[in-house]
Amino acid sequence: MELFSIFFGFFGGLFVLTLTKVVGQTRSIWKRTQSLTNIYLYMIWTETIVNLIFSLTTYLYLCGVIHLSLAYLIASVMLWSIQTQLLSQIIANRVSLIMVNKRKSRLLKWGLFILIGMINISVFCIWIMAHMPSASPSIIALNNIWERIEKSLFLVIDSGLNLYFLYLVRYRLIADGLVKYWRLFYFNAAIALVSLSMDALLLGMLSLPNPYDYVQFAPVAYIVKLHIELTMAVLISKVVRSSSSERVDNGYSSGHHTSTRTNVNRSTNPYKLETNISGGRGGVSGDENKGAGIVKTVTTVVKRDSDEEICEGYQMSTKSLTEDFPSYNSSVSSPP
């Protein structure tokens, strides 16, 4: 059995699991909002469908059903470009949920779009030419070098985003007394290793005897990454909906001089949670607090319609941690 057939088989199994999660999250959003107008849904569905098309066309090409042509190579690069752009934006949206500065959040997304766009353009120029029958030895050698650099860049980008997310969870949530987010921290630290291993394996596949087999492995790596993001969405929602009884209130969080106050009102609604968080430098109040550091107020309301209802995702918005999946509203303000 050819190696690319094994890759295609792995993709088929992972695709079914991922599609199940995508459908489940879509149904959850529809039940809550009676609408499918959701950027997060657009991204995960597009990524899923593009992954399927890319994997199928590559398999048919390696089987000899599709013949090499300029149109096929261009289509392959276009599908790959969509995959890489959407995955980076899905991860960036997850990171931006915890970022207080929304301007930095937008810069992160645009920076990723431009950086990955430049990589996509370079692949259009080099990779397509190197796989044409008329390719010269010099362009083939250049492509071999650039492919390793390109895969290494994606490894660095992926690791950077995951490390930044871990930093934000640790020093923006847990350091403020939200110890229930340790679960999210440890899970993401473990699952990030799986995501990075996909990039590392894809880089290693470049050394296979058949230089095109690695292309069949790319959809496997991307569907694993998408599955990870869908799983993270579920975990974030569950952690957000969990009880705030795990909060540690020490007056000031160590190292950040942040005061925390939690009010839990369960007299009228056992599923309603209200949380107020205010932060600043100790001993500073009123106008003296301006410029003393980040001052943020987070108002949280969590409602549960039924014991059996489980949130299956999160609204990809920097304005609220979850808007469509759980009834979770978050507002963050900082001093001018």
Long-range contacts (C-beta under 8 A, 24 or more apart in sequence): 2-62, 3-208, 3-210, 3-213, 3-216, 4-58, 4-59, 4-62, 4-210, 4-212, 4-213, 4-216, 5-59, 7-213, 7-216, 7-217, 7-219, 7-220, 8-55, 8-59, 8-216, 10-220, 11-51, 11-55, 11-219, 11-220, 11-223, 14-220, 14-223, 14-224, 14-227, 15-48, 15-51, 15-52, 15-55, 15-223, 17-227, 18-48, 18-223, 18-226, 18-227, 18-230, 19-48, 21-227, 21-230, 21-231, 21-234, 21-312, 22-48, 22-230, 24-312, 25-230, 25-233, 25-312, 25-313, 25-325, 27-312, 28-311, 28-312, 28-313, 28-325, 29-313, 29-324, 29-325, 32-324, 32-325, 33-324, 38-315, 38-316, 38-324, 39-316, 39-317, 40-90, 40-93, 40-313, 40-314, 40-315, 40-316, 40-324, 43-86, 43-89, 43-90, 43-316, 44-90, 44-226, 44-229, 44-230, 46-82, 46-86, 47-82, 47-83, 47-86, 47-87, 47-90, 47-222, 47-226, 48-223, 48-226, 50-79, 50-82, 50-83, 50-86, 51-83, 51-219, 51-222, 51-223, 51-226, 52-219, 53-79, 54-79, 54-80, 54-83, 54-218, 54-219, 55-216, 55-219, 55-220, 58-215, 58-216, 58-218, 58-219, 59-216, 62-212, 62-213, 62-216, 68-131, 68-133, 70-128, 70-132, 73-127, 73-128, 73-131, 73-132, 74-124, 74-128, 76-215, 77-120, 77-123, 77-124, 77-127, 77-128, 80-120, 80-123, 80-218, 81-120, 81-123, 81-124, 83-218, 83-219, 83-222, 84-116, 84-119, 84-120, 84-154, 85-113, 85-116, 85-117, 85-120, 87-222, 87-225, 87-226, 87-229, 88-112, 88-113, 88-116, 88-157, 88-161, 89-113, 90-226, 90-229, 90-316, 91-158, 91-161, 91-162, 91-165, 91-229, 92-161, 93-316, 93-317, 93-318, 94-165, 94-229, 94-232, 94-233, 94-236, 94-316, 95-161, 95-164, 95-165, 95-168, 96-318, 97-236, 97-314, 97-317, 97-318, 97-321, 98-165, 98-168, 98-169, 98-172, 98-173, 99-168, 99-318, 100-172, 100-294, 100-296, 100-332, 100-334, 101-334, 102-318, 102-319, 105-318, 112-157, 115-157, 116-157, 119-150, 119-153, 119-154, 122-146, 122-150, 123-150, 144-206, 144-211, 147-206, 148-203, 148-206, 151-199, 151-202, 151-203, 151-206, 152-203, 154-199, 154-202, 155-196, 155-199, 155-200, 155-203, 158-195, 158-196, 158-199, 158-225, 159-192, 159-196, 162-188, 162-192, 162-195, 162-196, 163-192, 166-192, 171-256, 175-253, 175-254, 175-255, 175-256, 175-258, 176-253, 176-256, 176-258, 176-260, 176-277, 176-279, 177-247, 177-248, 177-249, 177-250, 177-253, 177-258, 177-260, 178-247, 179-246, 179-247, 179-248, 180-239, 180-242, 180-243, 180-244, 180-246, 180-247, 181-239, 183-235, 183-239, 184-235, 184-236, 184-239, 187-232, 187-235, 188-232, 191-228, 191-231, 191-232, 194-224, 194-228, 195-224, 195-225, 195-228, 198-222, 198-224, 198-225, 230-313, 233-312, 233-313, 233-314, 233-325, 234-311, 234-312, 234-313, 236-314, 236-321, 236-322, 237-311, 237-312, 237-313, 237-314, 237-322, 237-325, 237-326, 238-310, 238-311, 240-302, 240-311, 240-314, 240-321, 240-322, 240-326, 240-328, 241-302, 241-304, 241-311, 241-326, 241-328, 243-273, 244-273, 244-275, 247-275, 252-282, 257-281, 257-282, 257-293, 269-303, 271-302, 271-303, 271-304, 272-301, 272-302, 272-303, 273-300, 273-301, 273-302, 274-299, 274-300, 274-301, 275-299, 275-300, 289-335, 290-335, 290-336, 291-335, 294-334, 294-335, 295-333, 295-334, 295-335, 296-332, 296-333, 296-334, 297-331, 297-332, 297-333, 298-330, 298-331, 298-332, 299-329, 299-330, 299-331, 300-328, 300-329, 300-330, 301-327, 301-328, 301-329, 302-326, 302-327, 302-328, 303-327
